[in-house]
Amino acid sequence: QCKSLGYPAFKVHGWGLARNNIKREIENVLRLGEKFENKLDLMIDPACEIKNFADTLALGKACDEAKFFWWEDPFQDGGVSQFAHRKLRQMVKTPILQTEHIRLLEQHVDFIVADATDLVRAGAHEDGGITGVMKIAHASEGFGLDVELHGPGPAHRHIMTSIRNTNYFEMGLVHPNVATTKSPVYKDYSDDLNSIDKDGCVEAPNGPGLGVELDWDWIKAHQTDKGIIAE
């Protein structure tokens, strides 16, 4: 269904507690490869759930066989061990995407210099806003690496229009049965399943600032609490 909508790539978040049934995760990877090779770029994100290096390596070998585009954050170190991910890079051909669970420019560059990732994850909400992500993107470009933005949103659309070393805008946890997991806090803006065009692309909003206006009526109607962050 996603392919018919125009999506050029599909990322799998497998079953929760993947560590309890690694064979099922591997079988899923292989079946996707059989069905969609040369039709979709495939990725998998176990969300740091695989319990040990050996099981992680087995999944990586399956990604090689299925010709996955990337795999990311596979095992339970929390996505922060430079040594362990360098070992995975040495033993698995499929490019690995790390750095979602570290923060800001310096830690990202350290991960790159340690040869611990092939692709670099960054997010405006975690890594110092738009300026922080642009620093990471330019640093990655200097090393010849691509940066992949963590999740959707108007800020990430604008960032993607201003860098060359990136591949896919991540819609984030959408599915034919789950059009969106995001609250509709913006007027006339959506990152739901059907917000791509026939070519699988989205556009950056073209209004002032980030190009979007907050829907305060919706926000106030769904408010559960409030607090003052700073005065």
N, C-alpha and C positions, 0 to 999 in steps of 0.2 A: 504493500500500500504506500509506504513512504517513497519507494522508487517511482511509482506511478504519479506521485505528486510533484516529482522533479528533484527529489533529494539525490545528490551525487555520492553521499557517504552515509554510513549508518554505524553508530557506536553502541556497543552492548554494555549495559550494566547487568551482569548476570544475577543469579539468585542470591539473596542475602545469605550470609554465613557460607560463602563459597568454600571456605576451608574444610567444611564437613563433607563435601562431595566434589572433589576436584575432577573426578572422571566425568561428571555431568557438564562441568564448565568446558572441559576439553572437547567433549562430544559436540557441544553447541558450537564451538569455534570451527570444528571440522565440517559440520553440516552447513554452516553459513558459507564457508569457503567453497564447498561443492556447488551450492546453489547460486552464489552471487559473484564468483570470481570473474573479473573483467566487466562486471555490471555495476558494482558499487565499491567504493573504497570502504574497507571494514576496519573497525577499531574495537578494542575491548578495554574496559576500565573495571577491574575487580575491586576498586575502592579500598585497597590495603587490607583485603580480607584473607588472602591465602596464608596459611599458617607457617610455612617454612620455605627455605630456598629450593629444596628438591621439587616440591609440588609446583612452585613458581616456574622453575626451569622447564618442567614438563608442559605447562601451559604455553610458555614461550616457544617451545619446539612445535607445538600445535599451531601457533600463530604463523610460524615459518611455513609449515606445510600448507596452511590455508591462504597464504600470501596476504596477510593482514597489512594494512597501511601503517598502523602503530598499535602499541599496547602501553598502558599507563598504570602507575601506582599499583603494582600487582600484590605486594605482600606486606606482612604485618610489622614492618619496621616503622610504619607511618609515613613512608615516602621521603625519609630524610637521610638514609645511609648512603654516602657517596661511594664507599668501598663496595657495598653489596650490589649497587646498581651498575657500577663499573664492571663487576664480575658478570652480571647478566648481559651487559652489552657485548662482552667478549665471547659469550657462549650462545647468544640468540641473534639471528640476522634481522628480525623484525625491529624497526626503530622503536626505541622506548621514549616515552614522554613523561618527564618528571618535573619537579619543582612546584607542584600545586601546594605542597604543605610546608614550604619555606617562605620567607618573607623578604621583600625589598631587593634592591639592586645587588648588594654585596654578596648575599647568600646565593643568589642565582649565578653570579659570575663564578663564585667558588665551585659550584656544582658543575658548571661548564668546563672550567679549567681542570677539574678532576676527572674529566672524561666520563662523567656519571650519567649523562643523558644525551640523546640524539636530537630531541625536540624540547623546547623550553615552554613551560606553562607559566602564564602570568595573568593577573586579574586586577582591574582597577579598584575593586572593593577590598582587596587584600594587600596590595603591593604599592600603596602610596598614591592612589588615584591615577588619573590620566598621565600626569607627569612621571610618576613612578614606573608605569607600564611602558611609556615611551623610552625611558632610560634602559629598561630591560630589553626592549625590542631592538634598540640601536646597539646595545652591547652584544646581543645575540647575533645580529647582522655582522658585526665585526669579526665574529668567530665563524661566520658562514652558516649559522643555524637559524631555523625558523622558530618563531614564537607563536604559540596557540593560546588564544584568550579563553579564560575560564568562565563559561556561561554567557548568556545573552545580555541584552540591555542597550540603551541608546549610546552610552559612553563607549562600549566596545564596538558598536557599529562605526562610530567616528574614528576610533583608533585604527580599525581595519582599513579604512579608506586612506590612511596616511602612512602606512607601512607596506613594504613589498614582501617582506619575509614572513609570510603567514599563509595558511592553507584554507582553513574552514572556520566559519562562524558557528559557534556551538549553540544550538537552540536550547539544549539542556533539559533532559528528562521529559521529552514529549514522546508521544506514541499514538498510533491510530485510535487507541481507546482512552488516551489521556491527552487532550488537545493542549493543555498547559498546566504547569504547576505554579505559575506566577500570578500574583494578585494584580488586577488591572488598575494600577495606580496612576497610569498616564492616560491622557485623552488622546484618542486617535493614534494609538500606537499599540502594537502587539508583537509578541514573540511566540505566538502559539503555532501549532503544527502547520496551519494553513497560511502562514504569513509570508512564505517564500513565493517567488514567481515561478513561471514554467521552467526556467533555467536553473532553479535551485538557489536563487540569489535573494538577498534583502538589500534595501537601500538605507543609507543614513538619513535621519530626519533633517529637514532643511530649515527649521525655524531658528529663532534666536537661541544662543547658548547651546545646550545639548539638543535643541530642536524639538523638545517635547514639553508639554504643560502637565503638571500634576493635577489629577482629578480629585480636588479636595472634597467634593460632595461624596464621592465613593469612600475616600479615606475616613472622613468623619463618621459616615454611616457604619463603618466597620471597625471603628476605634474600640480597643479593649482597655487601654490605659494610656497615660501620658506622663512625661517627665521632662525636666530641663537638663540638657547636656552641658550647656555653658551659657553664661550671661555676659 
